[in-house]
Structure formats: C-alpha cells, structure tokens
C-alpha cells in the first residue's frame, strides 16, 4: 500500500475564520432580520403593513410592530398586530382569516338595540353573515418580496466575503 504525505497551508487561518464566522453569521442574520422588519414596519404603526391594514378605527394598524425573537442560534423576526377589542380578543386574526356566519344574541336575554336608517330597532337575534378573509398581509409581503430578497442576498454576500478573507 502506498502512502502520500503533503503539507497544506492556510487551514489554520480557515479554521479561525470559520470559528469567528459563526459569530459573524449570527450578527449578520440579526442585522438582516432587523432590516427586513424595518422594511415592513419602520416604526410602530407605520410602513407598508400598517398602510394596507384595514382601518375602521385604525387601532389595528397603529398596533403594528416587529420584534426579533429567540437566541443567537435560532433568531426569527416576528411582526405583531396586538390590537384587542373590548372583550380582550386579538381581532386582527378575524380580519385576516374572516369569520363564519353566526348569530348575535343579547347578553341580558332581553333584546339588542340599534338604529337602522334613523329607526330604533329591537331584536332578540341578529344573523351576521360573517366577513370574508382580508389577506392584506400576504399582499404586502408579495409586494416587498424583491426588497426582502435583496436584503437576504446582501447578507449572503457579506458573510461569504468575510469568510473568504474580504
């Protein structure tokens, strides 16, 4: 059996770069996620997502913000719209996903009271047709896809340049 021995240089330097690269990759990921978050929601209640959020009161749009969650090993950027109604329900989900048809009944078992066309109406049950889903968040992300892809591409270029000695 033949044996071949040879010496290679630069492996120690490469190993050092890979070790420091791990930290650099985590920092680069964090910076990239923050850039993406600022693209979607530059400041609380602003930006493309807030602009496209349906605004009956504006509370849902004003509640928009992003946060970076997880530790260095498993970072993720999360966008939240935590507006709640008087009952404490996060109603953004109902806007985005819609509701099934349902009946609205008075809590006190007497009657619901409201005005239609200036006339006072009392009813024991109101049939609510439900609302269709409004996928505004999908439309926003689809519109921002090229800009998000650009941020990710730039992150990759920076990491590659760093690890290859640039």
N, C-alpha and C positions, 0 to 999 in steps of 0.2 A: 504494500500500500504506500502510495506517495503522500508526502506532506508538503504543503506550501506555507511558508510564513511570509508575511509582508507587514509593513508598518503604514498606518494611515494617520494623517494629521488632521486636526480640526474637530475630531469627535468630542473632545473635552469642551471646546467652545460651543459646539452644537448642543451638548447636554446642558450647559449652563443657560443657553438661550431658551431651551425648551423648559427648563425649571422656572426661569423668570417669565417665560412666555405664558405660563399658566396664570400667573397673577395679571399679566398684561391683557390676556384674553378676557378675564373676568372684569377688569376695569373697562376694557373696550366694549364689552357686552352691556355693562351698566350705562356707559355713556350713550351707546346706540339706542338702548331702550328709552332713555330719557329724551333723546332727540325725537324718537317716534311718538312718545307721549306728548311732547310739546307741539308736535305737528297736529295731533288730533285735538288736544285740549291745551293750548298755550298757557292759559291761566284759568283758575276755577271759573266755570260758567261761560267760557269763551271758546272760540275756534270752530272748525268745521262741524264737529259733533253737536255742539250747542246750537249752532246756526240751523242745523237740519232737524233738531228735536222739535216735535210739535209743541206749540205754545198756546195753550188755553190760558194758563196763568203765568207761564214762564218759569215756574218753580223747578220743573224737571231739568230744563236747560241750564238754569243757574246753579244746580247742584253738581254738574259735571266736573270731574277731576280725574287725574291718573295718579297711580302710585306704583312704586317698584316694590315687589314682594319677594320673599324668600331670602336665602343667604347667598353668599358668593358662588356656591356650587349649583344653585337652582333658581336663578333670578327670573322673574317674569314681570311684565308691565301689565297692569290691570286698570281698565277705565271703569269708573263707577258713576252712577247717577242715583244717589241715595234718597231722592225726594220721597216723602211719605204723605199719605193723606191723613185726615183727622183720626182715622181708626188705627193708624200706625202701620199701614200696608205700604210696601215699596211699590208704587203704582207704575213705574217705568216698565216693569215686566208686562203689565197688562197692555200698555201702549204698544210695545214691540211685538208681543205674542198674540194680542187680541183677547177677546172674551167670548165665551159661548153664550147663546141666548139664555136668559134667566128671568125670573120673576122678582120684582122688588116689592117687599111687603113691609108695612109699618111695624116698628118695634113695639109700640104700645098697644097693638091689636085693634086700634080704632080705625084710622084712615090716613092715607097720605094726602097732603095738602099742597097744591101748587097752582100756578096760573098758566093758562094757555090762551093766547090772544086776548089778554086782559080779563078773562073769565076765571073765577075761582073754582077749582075742581077738587073734589074729594074722591079718593079711590082706595079700595082695600088691597088691590093688586095692580101693579103696572107691569106689563110684559115688555121686557127690554130685549131688543133684537140682538144685542151683542155688538161688538165692534170688530172690524177686520184688523189683522195684524198690520202694523206700520213698521216695516223693516228699514227705517231710516239709517240705522247703524250699519247695515250691510251696504247701502248706497254710499255712505260716507267712506267706508273702508275700501270699496271698489274704486272710488274716485281718487283716493290717496295712495292706491297701490303702487303707481310708478315712483312716487316720492319715498314711500317706505322701502321699496326695493333698492332705490338709490342709497339710502342710509345703510342698509344691510350690506350692499356691495362695497361701500366705502369702509365699513367696519372690517370686512374681509381683507381688503387691500392693505389697511393699516397693520393688521395682525400679520399678514404674510410678509410685508416689508420689514416689520420689526424682527420676526423670527429669522429672516434671511439676512439680517445684519444692516438693514436700511435705517 
